Amino acid sequence: MIVTTKKLFEHAYGKYALGAYNINNLEQIEGLFKGNLQSQAPFIIQISRGARSYT
């Protein structure tokens, strides 16, 4: 499910930390999604303009 960061922070506040990951290629995206699907943990993807054109 895709939600805004505001909703993520409101839900997590005082309960748990949110992981934010810098992504540079497709392999990293695949690994991030596989790991977080298993744990059912929410996360934030960070991507630069340069990496976005590569991915």
PyMOL Python script that loads the backbone (N, CA, C, O; Angstrom):
from pymol import cmd

cmd.read_pdbstr("""\
ATOM      1  N   MET A   1       0.838  -1.159   0.000  1.00  0.00           N
ATOM      2  CA  MET A   1       0.000   0.000   0.000  1.00  0.00           C
ATOM      3  C   MET A   1       0.897   1.239   0.000  1.00  0.00           C
ATOM      4  O   MET A   1       1.887   1.290   0.729  1.00  0.00           O
ATOM      5  N   ILE A   2       0.560   2.207  -0.792  1.00  0.00           N
ATOM      6  CA  ILE A   2       1.309   3.455  -0.836  1.00  0.00           C
ATOM      7  C   ILE A   2       0.520   4.507  -0.063  1.00  0.00           C
ATOM      8  O   ILE A   2      -0.662   4.731  -0.326  1.00  0.00           O
ATOM      9  N   VAL A   3       1.190   5.150   0.897  1.00  0.00           N
ATOM     10  CA  VAL A   3       0.565   6.210   1.688  1.00  0.00           C
ATOM     11  C   VAL A   3       1.535   7.383   1.797  1.00  0.00           C
ATOM     12  O   VAL A   3       2.713   7.257   1.461  1.00  0.00           O
ATOM     13  N   THR A   4       1.038   8.515   2.265  1.00  0.00           N
ATOM     14  CA  THR A   4       1.899   9.682   2.435  1.00  0.00           C
ATOM     15  C   THR A   4       2.812   9.481   3.645  1.00  0.00           C
ATOM     16  O   THR A   4       2.511   8.699   4.546  1.00  0.00           O
ATOM     17  N   THR A   5       3.932  10.203   3.643  1.00  0.00           N
ATOM     18  CA  THR A   5       4.833  10.115   4.791  1.00  0.00           C
ATOM     19  C   THR A   5       4.161  10.671   6.043  1.00  0.00           C
ATOM     20  O   THR A   5       4.457  10.224   7.151  1.00  0.00           O
ATOM     21  N   LYS A   6       3.271  11.630   5.882  1.00  0.00           N
ATOM     22  CA  LYS A   6       2.551  12.168   7.044  1.00  0.00           C
ATOM     23  C   LYS A   6       1.788  11.052   7.756  1.00  0.00           C
ATOM     24  O   LYS A   6       1.834  10.948   8.982  1.00  0.00           O
ATOM     25  N   LYS A   7       1.093  10.227   6.994  1.00  0.00           N
ATOM     26  CA  LYS A   7       0.350   9.113   7.594  1.00  0.00           C
ATOM     27  C   LYS A   7       1.297   8.107   8.241  1.00  0.00           C
ATOM     28  O   LYS A   7       1.011   7.584   9.318  1.00  0.00           O
ATOM     29  N   LEU A   8       2.430   7.835   7.579  1.00  0.00           N
ATOM     30  CA  LEU A   8       3.410   6.909   8.160  1.00  0.00           C
ATOM     31  C   LEU A   8       3.912   7.418   9.507  1.00  0.00           C
ATOM     32  O   LEU A   8       3.946   6.674  10.487  1.00  0.00           O
ATOM     33  N   PHE A   9       4.304   8.701   9.548  1.00  0.00           N
ATOM     34  CA  PHE A   9       4.842   9.264  10.786  1.00  0.00           C
ATOM     35  C   PHE A   9       3.787   9.331  11.885  1.00  0.00           C
ATOM     36  O   PHE A   9       4.094   9.070  13.049  1.00  0.00           O
ATOM     37  N   GLU A  10       2.560   9.674  11.537  1.00  0.00           N
ATOM     38  CA  GLU A  10       1.491   9.719  12.537  1.00  0.00           C
ATOM     39  C   GLU A  10       1.270   8.337  13.161  1.00  0.00           C
ATOM     40  O   GLU A  10       1.093   8.221  14.374  1.00  0.00           O
ATOM     41  N   HIS A  11       1.281   7.308  12.339  1.00  0.00           N
ATOM     42  CA  HIS A  11       1.053   5.947  12.844  1.00  0.00           C
ATOM     43  C   HIS A  11       2.226   5.455  13.688  1.00  0.00           C
ATOM     44  O   HIS A  11       2.028   4.771  14.692  1.00  0.00           O
ATOM     45  N   ALA A  12       3.443   5.802  13.283  1.00  0.00           N
ATOM     46  CA  ALA A  12       4.638   5.301  13.960  1.00  0.00           C
ATOM     47  C   ALA A  12       5.000   6.096  15.215  1.00  0.00           C
ATOM     48  O   ALA A  12       5.719   5.593  16.079  1.00  0.00           O
ATOM     49  N   TYR A  13       4.516   7.310  15.320  1.00  0.00           N
ATOM     50  CA  TYR A  13       4.937   8.209  16.401  1.00  0.00           C
ATOM     51  C   TYR A  13       4.827   7.549  17.780  1.00  0.00           C
ATOM     52  O   TYR A  13       3.750   7.129  18.204  1.00  0.00           O
ATOM     53  N   GLY A  14       5.970   7.471  18.463  1.00  0.00           N
ATOM     54  CA  GLY A  14       6.016   6.910  19.807  1.00  0.00           C
ATOM     55  C   GLY A  14       5.966   5.395  19.881  1.00  0.00           C
ATOM     56  O   GLY A  14       6.009   4.831  20.974  1.00  0.00           O
ATOM     57  N   LYS A  15       5.875   4.717  18.724  1.00  0.00           N
ATOM     58  CA  LYS A  15       5.751   3.258  18.736  1.00  0.00           C
ATOM     59  C   LYS A  15       6.938   2.549  18.090  1.00  0.00           C
ATOM     60  O   LYS A  15       7.454   1.573  18.635  1.00  0.00           O
ATOM     61  N   TYR A  16       7.370   3.037  16.936  1.00  0.00           N
ATOM     62  CA  TYR A  16       8.452   2.361  16.230  1.00  0.00           C
ATOM     63  C   TYR A  16       9.147   3.321  15.276  1.00  0.00           C
ATOM     64  O   TYR A  16       8.620   4.385  14.952  1.00  0.00           O
ATOM     65  N   ALA A  17      10.336   2.932  14.831  1.00  0.00           N
ATOM     66  CA  ALA A  17      11.106   3.735  13.879  1.00  0.00           C
ATOM     67  C   ALA A  17      10.724   3.353  12.457  1.00  0.00           C
ATOM     68  O   ALA A  17      10.323   2.220  12.190  1.00  0.00           O
ATOM     69  N   LEU A  18      10.853   4.303  11.561  1.00  0.00           N
ATOM     70  CA  LEU A  18      10.621   4.043  10.138  1.00  0.00           C
ATOM     71  C   LEU A  18      11.961   3.985   9.420  1.00  0.00           C
ATOM     72  O   LEU A  18      12.809   4.856   9.612  1.00  0.00           O
ATOM     73  N   GLY A  19      12.150   2.972   8.602  1.00  0.00           N
ATOM     74  CA  GLY A  19      13.357   2.891   7.792  1.00  0.00           C
ATOM     75  C   GLY A  19      13.187   3.723   6.530  1.00  0.00           C
ATOM     76  O   GLY A  19      12.146   3.667   5.875  1.00  0.00           O
ATOM     77  N   ALA A  20      14.219   4.497   6.194  1.00  0.00           N
ATOM     78  CA  ALA A  20      14.234   5.268   4.950  1.00  0.00           C
ATOM     79  C   ALA A  20      15.496   4.859   4.197  1.00  0.00           C
ATOM     80  O   ALA A  20      16.602   4.975   4.727  1.00  0.00           O
ATOM     81  N   TYR A  21      15.338   4.389   2.986  1.00  0.00           N
ATOM     82  CA  TYR A  21      16.437   3.774   2.249  1.00  0.00           C
ATOM     83  C   TYR A  21      16.743   4.535   0.964  1.00  0.00           C
ATOM     84  O   TYR A  21      15.849   4.826   0.170  1.00  0.00           O
ATOM     85  N   ASN A  22      18.041   4.854   0.772  1.00  0.00           N
ATOM     86  CA  ASN A  22      18.500   5.476  -0.466  1.00  0.00           C
ATOM     87  C   ASN A  22      18.687   4.383  -1.504  1.00  0.00           C
ATOM     88  O   ASN A  22      19.429   3.427  -1.279  1.00  0.00           O
ATOM     89  N   ILE A  23      18.026   4.518  -2.622  1.00  0.00           N
ATOM     90  CA  ILE A  23      18.042   3.504  -3.672  1.00  0.00           C
ATOM     91  C   ILE A  23      18.810   4.029  -4.879  1.00  0.00           C
ATOM     92  O   ILE A  23      18.606   5.165  -5.307  1.00  0.00           O
ATOM     93  N   ASN A  24      19.695   3.195  -5.423  1.00  0.00           N
ATOM     94  CA  ASN A  24      20.480   3.590  -6.587  1.00  0.00           C
ATOM     95  C   ASN A  24      20.271   2.707  -7.806  1.00  0.00           C
ATOM     96  O   ASN A  24      20.679   3.073  -8.908  1.00  0.00           O
ATOM     97  N   ASN A  25      19.640   1.542  -7.627  1.00  0.00           N
ATOM     98  CA  ASN A  25      19.438   0.666  -8.777  1.00  0.00           C
ATOM     99  C   ASN A  25      18.279  -0.298  -8.525  1.00  0.00           C
ATOM    100  O   ASN A  25      17.758  -0.385  -7.413  1.00  0.00           O
ATOM    101  N   LEU A  26      17.892  -1.005  -9.556  1.00  0.00           N
ATOM    102  CA  LEU A  26      16.749  -1.909  -9.484  1.00  0.00           C
ATOM    103  C   LEU A  26      16.978  -3.066  -8.514  1.00  0.00           C
ATOM    104  O   LEU A  26      16.045  -3.514  -7.849  1.00  0.00           O
ATOM    105  N   GLU A  27      18.206  -3.544  -8.434  1.00  0.00           N
ATOM    106  CA  GLU A  27      18.508  -4.656  -7.532  1.00  0.00           C
ATOM    107  C   GLU A  27      18.256  -4.265  -6.071  1.00  0.00           C
ATOM    108  O   GLU A  27      17.755  -5.071  -5.287  1.00  0.00           O
ATOM    109  N   GLN A  28      18.599  -3.047  -5.719  1.00  0.00           N
ATOM    110  CA  GLN A  28      18.350  -2.581  -4.354  1.00  0.00           C
ATOM    111  C   GLN A  28      16.854  -2.480  -4.073  1.00  0.00           C
ATOM    112  O   GLN A  28      16.404  -2.818  -2.978  1.00  0.00           O
ATOM    113  N   ILE A  29      16.092  -2.024  -5.042  1.00  0.00           N
ATOM    114  CA  ILE A  29      14.638  -1.930  -4.881  1.00  0.00           C
ATOM    115  C   ILE A  29      14.050  -3.320  -4.655  1.00  0.00           C
ATOM    116  O   ILE A  29      13.214  -3.509  -3.772  1.00  0.00           O
ATOM    117  N   GLU A  30      14.487  -4.290  -5.453  1.00  0.00           N
ATOM    118  CA  GLU A  30      13.982  -5.659  -5.303  1.00  0.00           C
ATOM    119  C   GLU A  30      14.305  -6.212  -3.920  1.00  0.00           C
ATOM    120  O   GLU A  30      13.443  -6.815  -3.279  1.00  0.00           O
ATOM    121  N   GLY A  31      15.533  -6.015  -3.455  1.00  0.00           N
ATOM    122  CA  GLY A  31      15.928  -6.498  -2.137  1.00  0.00           C
ATOM    123  C   GLY A  31      15.142  -5.826  -1.023  1.00  0.00           C
ATOM    124  O   GLY A  31      14.732  -6.480  -0.064  1.00  0.00           O
ATOM    125  N   LEU A  32      14.934  -4.537  -1.148  1.00  0.00           N
ATOM    126  CA  LEU A  32      14.165  -3.796  -0.147  1.00  0.00           C
ATOM    127  C   LEU A  32      12.737  -4.311  -0.061  1.00  0.00           C
ATOM    128  O   LEU A  32      12.225  -4.550   1.033  1.00  0.00           O
ATOM    129  N   PHE A  33      12.097  -4.482  -1.205  1.00  0.00           N
ATOM    130  CA  PHE A  33      10.719  -4.961  -1.200  1.00  0.00           C
ATOM    131  C   PHE A  33      10.611  -6.388  -0.675  1.00  0.00           C
ATOM    132  O   PHE A  33       9.689  -6.699   0.079  1.00  0.00           O
ATOM    133  N   LYS A  34      11.538  -7.259  -1.064  1.00  0.00           N
ATOM    134  CA  LYS A  34      11.492  -8.641  -0.571  1.00  0.00           C
ATOM    135  C   LYS A  34      11.641  -8.690   0.944  1.00  0.00           C
ATOM    136  O   LYS A  34      10.887  -9.391   1.619  1.00  0.00           O
ATOM    137  N   GLY A  35      12.597  -7.959   1.476  1.00  0.00           N
ATOM    138  CA  GLY A  35      12.818  -7.957   2.918  1.00  0.00           C
ATOM    139  C   GLY A  35      11.653  -7.369   3.691  1.00  0.00           C
ATOM    140  O   GLY A  35      11.271  -7.887   4.740  1.00  0.00           O
ATOM    141  N   ASN A  36      11.095  -6.301   3.181  1.00  0.00           N
ATOM    142  CA  ASN A  36      10.006  -5.655   3.902  1.00  0.00           C
ATOM    143  C   ASN A  36       8.675  -6.365   3.722  1.00  0.00           C
ATOM    144  O   ASN A  36       7.798  -6.243   4.578  1.00  0.00           O
ATOM    145  N   LEU A  37       8.501  -7.094   2.648  1.00  0.00           N
ATOM    146  CA  LEU A  37       7.286  -7.899   2.512  1.00  0.00           C
ATOM    147  C   LEU A  37       7.264  -9.010   3.549  1.00  0.00           C
ATOM    148  O   LEU A  37       6.213  -9.335   4.101  1.00  0.00           O
ATOM    149  N   GLN A  38       8.433  -9.589   3.812  1.00  0.00           N
ATOM    150  CA  GLN A  38       8.516 -10.648   4.820  1.00  0.00           C
ATOM    151  C   GLN A  38       8.236 -10.110   6.219  1.00  0.00           C
ATOM    152  O   GLN A  38       7.559 -10.763   7.013  1.00  0.00           O
ATOM    153  N   SER A  39       8.751  -8.927   6.520  1.00  0.00           N
ATOM    154  CA  SER A  39       8.597  -8.375   7.869  1.00  0.00           C
ATOM    155  C   SER A  39       7.327  -7.549   8.040  1.00  0.00           C
ATOM    156  O   SER A  39       6.945  -7.223   9.163  1.00  0.00           O
ATOM    157  N   GLN A  40       6.678  -7.212   6.939  1.00  0.00           N
ATOM    158  CA  GLN A  40       5.476  -6.366   6.972  1.00  0.00           C
ATOM    159  C   GLN A  40       5.762  -5.008   7.617  1.00  0.00           C
ATOM    160  O   GLN A  40       4.875  -4.404   8.219  1.00  0.00           O
ATOM    161  N   ALA A  41       6.996  -4.533   7.490  1.00  0.00           N
ATOM    162  CA  ALA A  41       7.386  -3.254   8.074  1.00  0.00           C
ATOM    163  C   ALA A  41       7.199  -2.126   7.058  1.00  0.00           C
ATOM    164  O   ALA A  41       7.517  -2.293   5.881  1.00  0.00           O
ATOM    165  N   PRO A  42       6.689  -0.993   7.504  1.00  0.00           N
ATOM    166  CA  PRO A  42       6.581   0.150   6.595  1.00  0.00           C
ATOM    167  C   PRO A  42       7.969   0.724   6.328  1.00  0.00           C
ATOM    168  O   PRO A  42       8.869   0.573   7.154  1.00  0.00           O
ATOM    169  N   PHE A  43       8.151   1.375   5.194  1.00  0.00           N
ATOM    170  CA  PHE A  43       9.441   1.960   4.863  1.00  0.00           C
ATOM    171  C   PHE A  43       9.260   3.117   3.895  1.00  0.00           C
ATOM    172  O   PHE A  43       8.210   3.274   3.272  1.00  0.00           O
ATOM    173  N   ILE A  44      10.307   3.921   3.785  1.00  0.00           N
ATOM    174  CA  ILE A  44      10.332   5.068   2.883  1.00  0.00           C
ATOM    175  C   ILE A  44      11.451   4.837   1.882  1.00  0.00           C
ATOM    176  O   ILE A  44      12.569   4.488   2.262  1.00  0.00           O
ATOM    177  N   ILE A  45      11.152   5.030   0.612  1.00  0.00           N
ATOM    178  CA  ILE A  45      12.165   4.933  -0.438  1.00  0.00           C
ATOM    179  C   ILE A  45      12.633   6.342  -0.777  1.00  0.00           C
ATOM    180  O   ILE A  45      11.823   7.229  -1.046  1.00  0.00           O
ATOM    181  N   GLN A  46      13.948   6.539  -0.761  1.00  0.00           N
ATOM    182  CA  GLN A  46      14.543   7.816  -1.156  1.00  0.00           C
ATOM    183  C   GLN A  46      15.317   7.564  -2.441  1.00  0.00           C
ATOM    184  O   GLN A  46      16.080   6.602  -2.533  1.00  0.00           O
ATOM    185  N   ILE A  47      15.124   8.418  -3.422  1.00  0.00           N
ATOM    186  CA  ILE A  47      15.809   8.228  -4.700  1.00  0.00           C
ATOM    187  C   ILE A  47      16.180   9.584  -5.285  1.00  0.00           C
ATOM    188  O   ILE A  47      15.373  10.513  -5.284  1.00  0.00           O
ATOM    189  N   SER A  48      17.405   9.687  -5.782  1.00  0.00           N
ATOM    190  CA  SER A  48      17.861  10.941  -6.378  1.00  0.00           C
ATOM    191  C   SER A  48      17.430  11.014  -7.840  1.00  0.00           C
ATOM    192  O   SER A  48      17.067  10.004  -8.444  1.00  0.00           O
ATOM    193  N   ARG A  49      17.474  12.188  -8.382  1.00  0.00           N
ATOM    194  CA  ARG A  49      17.115  12.375  -9.784  1.00  0.00           C
ATOM    195  C   ARG A  49      18.024  11.550 -10.699  1.00  0.00           C
ATOM    196  O   ARG A  49      17.557  10.954 -11.670  1.00  0.00           O
ATOM    197  N   GLY A  50      19.325  11.519 -10.386  1.00  0.00           N
ATOM    198  CA  GLY A  50      20.263  10.750 -11.192  1.00  0.00           C
ATOM    199  C   GLY A  50      19.996   9.256 -11.130  1.00  0.00           C
ATOM    200  O   GLY A  50      20.019   8.575 -12.155  1.00  0.00           O
ATOM    201  N   ALA A  51      19.742   8.747  -9.940  1.00  0.00           N
ATOM    202  CA  ALA A  51      19.440   7.321  -9.779  1.00  0.00           C
ATOM    203  C   ALA A  51      18.117   6.979 -10.432  1.00  0.00           C
ATOM    204  O   ALA A  51      17.960   5.888 -10.979  1.00  0.00           O
ATOM    205  N   ARG A  52      17.173   7.887 -10.385  1.00  0.00           N
ATOM    206  CA  ARG A  52      15.863   7.639 -10.987  1.00  0.00           C
ATOM    207  C   ARG A  52      15.990   7.413 -12.492  1.00  0.00           C
ATOM    208  O   ARG A  52      15.293   6.565 -13.049  1.00  0.00           O
ATOM    209  N   SER A  53      16.859   8.151 -13.144  1.00  0.00           N
ATOM    210  CA  SER A  53      17.021   7.972 -14.590  1.00  0.00           C
ATOM    211  C   SER A  53      17.706   6.642 -14.910  1.00  0.00           C
ATOM    212  O   SER A  53      17.481   6.075 -15.979  1.00  0.00           O
ATOM    213  N   TYR A  54      18.547   6.133 -13.983  1.00  0.00           N
ATOM    214  CA  TYR A  54      19.203   4.844 -14.185  1.00  0.00           C
ATOM    215  C   TYR A  54      18.228   3.701 -13.954  1.00  0.00           C
ATOM    216  O   TYR A  54      18.176   2.756 -14.741  1.00  0.00           O
ATOM    217  N   THR A  55      17.457   3.784 -12.878  1.00  0.00           N
ATOM    218  CA  THR A  55      16.547   2.719 -12.483  1.00  0.00           C
ATOM    219  C   THR A  55      15.413   2.656 -13.461  1.00  0.00           C
ATOM    220  O   THR A  55      14.520   1.822 -13.318  1.00  0.00           O
TER     221      THR A  55
END
""", "prot")
cmd.dss("prot")
cmd.show_as("cartoon", "prot")
cmd.util.cbc("prot")
cmd.orient("prot")
